[in-house]
Amino acid sequence: MSDDAPSNSGFAFRSQVRAGGERVLAFLTREYRHSDAATWAARLAAGEVEVRGIPARGDEVLRAGDVVVWHRPPWREAAAPLDYAVLLEDGALVAVSKPSGLPTLPGAGFLTHTLLTQVRLRYPGASPLHRLGRGTSGAVLFARTGAAGAALSRAWREHEVGKVYRALAVGEPEWDSLEIQVPIGPVPHPRLGTVFAASAEGKASRSVATVRERRAGQTLLDVAIHTGRPHQIRIHLAAAGHPLAGDPLYGPGGLPLPDLPGLPGDLGYLLHAWTLHFTHPVTGQAVRVEAPPPDALRPAPER
């Protein structure tokens, strides 16, 4: 494949209209904030958008219930590490270790350069039961059957799946262990409109951070999460005054950095999904999956 060859065969993005009265061009510009009106006008002129089964010009007035389809042509995705390690597999499930830099699911310009696509090449039909941020490495659990997926999804909802992460945070906390219960919800972001962060109006969230190793100006932490809010560990540690080292988005207080914060998928921080604990949906046995952390997230005696 040449450097500029497409990574995929294109994709049809579908958006349903909730309230009518808006013109197609205005709808696209608002719905997909990554592109401006001029870019969408060019895509409309190229015949990439259809409404009610026919190509749209852009000035059509939408009705509630309409589906707007953008047929994005094949594109060259950003480079990402595509290798993953298999931690556990049987007929019901597979657990893998995702590398940092590989998105779990399609989005933000990634389609085939995702963990989902790569895992399904080997395990067709496998469905992820949770997701990790692009910059987060470590254990991801997939169901291989509908019954296993239903059982494990129920266990996830009922907080019966234990999750412990390894994180490198800024500063040296005075505490050895800290329970963090800062609510998480949408707050303003200058580039995205909103982003999840610490918010008094947000949803209840709970993490427990434990010091694993103190370093000069940094601290290695084990963080057990008891809820699954977006970017929960990044937000909670920042809210506790110890954001992840290199985090381009969250600063002290658990809010976006004040000077043009990064995007949620930007890299630079060190966070690793270390262990998963759950009951096997078929055998009923207790299962512990461990994804070995990278060297930077290991205490000195283990390196």
C-alpha positions in Angstrom: 0.0 0.0 0.0 1.4 3.4 -1.0 1.7 6.2 1.6 -1.4 8.0 0.2 -3.5 4.9 -0.6 -6.9 4.7 1.2 -7.0 2.6 4.4 -10.6 1.6 3.9 -13.5 1.5 1.3 -15.3 4.5 2.7 -18.3 4.6 5.1 -21.9 5.8 5.2 -22.5 8.0 8.2 -26.2 8.2 9.0 -27.9 10.9 11.2 -31.6 11.0 12.0 -33.4 14.4 12.1 -35.2 14.9 15.4 -36.9 18.2 14.7 -37.8 19.4 11.2 -37.4 22.9 9.6 -33.7 23.0 9.2 -32.0 23.0 5.8 -29.6 20.1 4.9 -26.4 22.3 4.8 -27.2 23.9 8.2 -27.9 20.5 9.6 -24.7 18.9 8.4 -22.6 21.9 9.7 -24.2 21.6 13.1 -24.2 17.8 13.3 -20.6 17.3 12.2 -18.6 20.1 13.8 -15.3 18.9 12.3 -16.1 20.6 9.0 -17.3 24.1 8.1 -20.2 25.1 5.8 -17.9 25.5 2.8 -16.6 22.0 3.2 -20.1 20.6 3.4 -21.2 22.6 0.4 -18.4 21.0 -1.6 -19.4 17.5 -0.4 -23.0 18.2 -1.3 -21.9 19.4 -4.8 -19.9 16.2 -5.2 -23.0 14.1 -4.5 -21.8 12.6 -1.2 -25.0 13.4 0.7 -28.4 11.9 0.3 -31.8 12.5 1.9 -34.9 10.3 1.3 -32.8 8.2 -1.0 -31.8 10.9 -3.5 -28.7 13.2 -3.6 -29.2 16.4 -1.7 -28.4 19.9 -2.9 -28.2 21.4 0.6 -31.2 23.8 0.5 -33.8 21.1 1.1 -35.8 21.6 4.3 -35.6 18.5 6.5 -38.6 16.8 8.2 -38.5 15.1 11.6 -37.5 11.5 11.1 -35.5 12.1 7.9 -32.2 10.3 7.7 -29.3 12.2 6.3 -26.6 9.9 4.9 -23.0 11.1 4.2 -21.2 8.7 1.9 -17.7 9.5 2.8 -15.3 8.3 0.1 -12.4 6.0 1.0 -9.7 7.9 3.0 -6.2 7.4 4.4 -6.5 6.9 8.1 -3.9 8.2 10.5 -1.2 5.6 11.5 -1.9 3.6 14.6 -0.3 0.5 16.1 -2.4 -2.5 14.9 -0.9 -5.3 16.9 -2.6 -6.6 20.1 -1.9 -9.4 22.5 -4.5 -12.1 23.3 -4.8 -12.5 27.1 -7.6 -15.1 27.2 -9.9 -16.8 24.7 -12.5 -19.5 24.6 -15.8 -20.1 22.8 -17.6 -17.4 24.8 -15.2 -14.5 25.1 -11.8 -13.2 24.2 -9.7 -10.7 26.2 -6.9 -8.7 24.5 -4.4 -6.1 25.4 -4.8 -2.9 23.3 -1.8 -0.8 22.6 -1.8 2.9 23.3 -2.6 4.9 20.2 -5.1 2.4 18.7 -8.8 3.5 19.0 -11.1 0.8 20.4 -14.0 1.7 18.1 -14.4 3.6 14.8 -14.7 7.4 15.1 -12.7 10.6 14.7 -11.3 9.6 11.3 -10.5 6.0 12.2 -12.4 3.1 10.7 -10.2 0.1 10.0 -7.3 1.3 12.2 -9.3 0.3 15.3 -9.1 -2.5 17.8 -12.6 -3.7 16.8 -11.7 -4.2 13.1 -8.4 -5.9 14.0 -10.0 -8.3 16.5 -12.8 -9.2 14.1 -10.3 -10.2 11.5 -9.4 -13.1 13.8 -12.6 -13.4 15.8 -15.5 -12.6 13.4 -18.5 -11.2 15.2 -16.7 -10.4 18.5 -18.3 -7.5 20.3 -16.5 -5.3 22.8 -18.1 -5.0 26.2 -16.4 -1.7 27.1 -14.0 0.7 25.5 -10.7 2.3 26.3 -9.6 5.8 25.2 -7.2 5.9 22.3 -4.3 6.8 24.5 -5.1 4.1 27.1 -3.6 0.7 26.8 -4.5 -2.6 28.4 -7.2 -5.2 28.8 -10.4 -5.1 26.6 -13.0 -7.8 26.9 -15.0 -9.0 23.9 -18.0 -11.4 23.8 -18.1 -14.0 21.1 -21.7 -15.1 21.6 -25.0 -13.3 22.2 -25.6 -15.1 25.4 -22.1 -14.3 26.8 -22.5 -10.7 25.8 -25.9 -10.4 27.5 -24.6 -11.9 30.7 -21.4 -9.9 30.8 -23.3 -6.6 29.9 -25.6 -7.3 32.8 -22.7 -7.9 35.2 -21.1 -4.6 34.0 -24.4 -2.7 34.7 -24.6 -4.2 38.1 -21.0 -3.3 38.9 -19.9 -7.0 39.2 -16.9 -6.5 37.0 -13.8 -5.3 38.8 -11.4 -3.0 37.0 -8.0 -1.7 38.1 -5.9 0.7 36.1 -2.3 1.8 36.4 -1.7 5.5 36.0 1.2 7.9 36.2 0.1 11.2 37.8 1.7 14.6 38.4 2.8 15.5 41.9 3.3 13.6 45.1 0.0 13.2 47.0 0.0 13.4 50.8 -2.4 10.4 50.9 -1.7 6.7 50.4 -5.2 5.9 49.3 -8.1 8.2 48.3 -11.7 7.6 47.4 -12.8 10.1 44.7 -16.5 10.7 44.1 -16.6 13.8 41.9 -19.6 13.8 39.6 -18.9 13.7 35.8 -20.9 15.4 33.1 -20.6 17.6 30.0 -18.9 21.0 30.4 -18.0 23.6 27.7 -15.0 22.9 25.4 -13.8 25.6 22.9 -13.3 23.1 20.0 -16.0 20.4 20.6 -18.8 22.4 22.2 -18.9 20.1 25.3 -16.7 17.5 26.8 -17.0 15.2 29.8 -15.3 16.6 32.9 -15.9 17.3 36.6 -19.4 18.8 37.0 -21.7 19.3 40.0 -24.6 18.5 37.7 -23.0 15.3 36.4 -23.6 11.7 37.2 -22.3 10.0 40.3 -18.9 8.5 39.9 -16.5 6.6 42.2 -12.8 5.7 41.9 -10.3 4.6 44.5 -6.7 5.6 43.9 -3.8 3.9 45.8 -0.2 4.9 45.7 2.0 2.2 44.2 5.3 4.1 43.9 6.4 7.7 44.6 8.8 9.3 42.1 10.4 12.7 41.9 7.4 14.9 41.0 5.3 12.0 39.9 3.3 9.2 41.4 2.5 5.7 40.1 -1.1 4.8 41.1 -3.4 1.8 41.0 -6.9 3.1 40.4 -10.0 0.9 40.9 -13.1 2.3 39.2 -16.6 1.4 40.5 -18.5 3.3 37.8 -17.7 3.7 34.1 -18.0 7.4 33.2 -16.1 8.7 30.1 -12.5 9.6 30.9 -13.3 8.9 34.6 -9.7 8.2 35.8 -8.3 11.2 33.9 -11.0 13.5 35.4 -10.9 12.1 38.9 -7.1 12.3 39.4 -7.1 15.8 37.9 -10.0 16.7 40.3 -7.9 15.4 43.2 -5.0 17.7 42.1 -2.9 15.1 40.4 -3.7 15.0 36.6 -2.1 12.3 34.5 1.4 13.2 33.4 1.2 14.5 29.9 -2.6 14.8 29.7 -3.4 17.3 27.0 -7.0 17.8 28.0 -7.6 17.7 31.8 -5.9 20.0 34.4 -6.3 20.4 38.2 -9.9 20.5 39.2 -10.9 17.9 36.6 -11.8 20.5 34.0 -10.4 21.2 30.5 -7.1 23.1 30.5 -7.8 26.8 30.2 -5.5 27.6 27.2 -6.9 25.7 24.2 -7.2 22.2 25.7 -6.6 19.2 23.6 -9.2 16.7 22.4 -10.2 13.5 24.3 -8.4 11.3 21.7 -5.1 13.2 21.9 -2.1 11.1 23.2 0.6 11.9 25.7 -0.7 10.5 29.0 0.2 7.1 30.6 -2.9 5.1 31.6 -3.2 1.3 31.4 -6.2 -1.1 32.1 -4.3 -3.5 34.2 -6.8 -6.1 35.5 -10.4 -7.3 35.0 -12.2 -9.5 37.4 -15.5 -11.1 36.5 -17.5 -14.3 36.7 -17.3 -16.4 33.5 -20.7 -16.3 31.8 -20.6 -20.1 30.9 -18.5 -21.8 33.6 -19.5 -19.6 36.5 -15.8 -19.5 37.6 -14.0 -16.4 38.8 -11.8 -15.0 36.1 -8.9 -12.6 36.5 -7.4 -11.1 33.3 -4.1 -9.2 33.6 -2.5 -7.1 30.9 1.2 -6.5 31.8 1.8 -2.7 32.0 4.5 -1.0 30.0 7.8 -0.4 31.8 6.9 3.3 32.6 4.0 2.0 34.6 5.8 -0.6 36.6 7.3 -0.1 40.0 11.1 -0.1 40.1 11.4 -3.7 41.5 9.4 -5.0 38.5 11.3 -3.2 35.7 
